[in-house]
């Protein structure tokens, strides 16, 4: 009988080598949180996740406002509103797939900074929109930026964080995304919809300014054979008093091992040992390293059960995560409350939901290692279970050789499923709403009028008629 998948061991599943027993120098590195540069670099990066959460739920207060807009060019029908809410997911799918290329081409930090261009352009289009096409294009651009940052930021944070706090700092992208959504709901209580788009530019600008002062990921620099820059970046992140030589050697060993694994795959530029070598000049070390790093998973490897089983499980988890319906709920949250007879204003209800989500994610981050991943998946809701745990389990069950391909497939499956659900949500709710006497769908006010007791009109009694005659 085979062992459980999460119990698999070996070099195929090890992201980082095992640590030796702690030494005095190691104990010095454990106190790295005293060096605020790591926290500053992490904060600068996860501002991109803040923008992602903000942009995702931007339509929640905007769609109800545009449905009652006096401008005929901006007055949205239900079909147009469904496109405005769902087109973000198509942009996010494209951004997530492009991250597979940009992560290695530009590096983690520059990829995150590059996301500021479509994000700023998208907010500017929506802030000054005079027609539906400007709203849709702006929404798609912010979705592209969000998908790009959602894929690049966790990689950057995990590569700059020291091993002792990598798990804690790894939870910050999810926390900032939820906090960004809460900020949008809160600002929706105060600002009109155009100024909500203007406010979205602020975190993007701060992110670019801060990241311009931060170093690149040491691991990325080593993969490009820029060892001196990598050592300098690691020393900046850990502080002047930390002994970075041991950690630098461990990262070097990890990069070297992945190059060796990539060199075993046949490719036009890197033939398998023993094959005939093509004539021509030899590649420089940097180019060879880049080719080895970008080598793809072969079909022979993909047919191995140790490869395809984790990929299938990861894809199924991402599909089921979206089937919870979380994306259309967040995108149309205020519209959902508008269609119900709630006591509080819908904008306030949306802000309360955002606050509860943030609290749930905080609890999940604190209890994940104590309660276990599987327990939280089965006994908790989205914010405490399927939301944060799905991505974490992907990094734990996928072999290193499959992570690049599997991550791209998971992004594609996740956002296409989200598009299908978000696009059809408003149309399905309208068609499922009960119709009134005239055949039109009843809204909350009409339902309350229809269900309220009507005054009874009866004919006057004989005694009443007699009193009227005597009078």
Secondary structure, 3 states (H helix, E strand, C coil): CCCCHHHCCCCCCCCCCCCCCCCHHHHHHHHHHHCHHHHHHHHHHHHHHHHHHHHHCCHHHHHHHHHCCCCCCCCCCHHHHHHHHHHHHHHHHHHHHHHHHHHHHCCHHHHHHHHHHHHHHHHHHHHCCCCHHHHHHHHHHHHHHHHHHHHHHHHHHHHHCCHHHHHHHHCHHHHHHHHHHHHHHHHCCCCCHHHHHHHHHHHHHHHHHHHCCCCCCHHHHHHCCCHHHHHHHHHHHHCCCCCCHHHHHHHHHHHHHHHHHHHCCCCCCCCCCCCCCCCCCCCCHHHHHHHHHCCCCCHHHHCCHHHHHHHHHHHHHHHHHHHCCHHHHHHCHHHHHHCCCCCCCHHHHHHHHHHHHHHHHHHHHHHHHHHCHHHHHHHCCHHHHHHHHHHHHHHHHCCHHHHHHHHHHHHHHHHHHHHHHHHHHHHHHHHHCCECCCCCECCHHHHHHHHCCCCCCCCCCHHHHHHHHHC
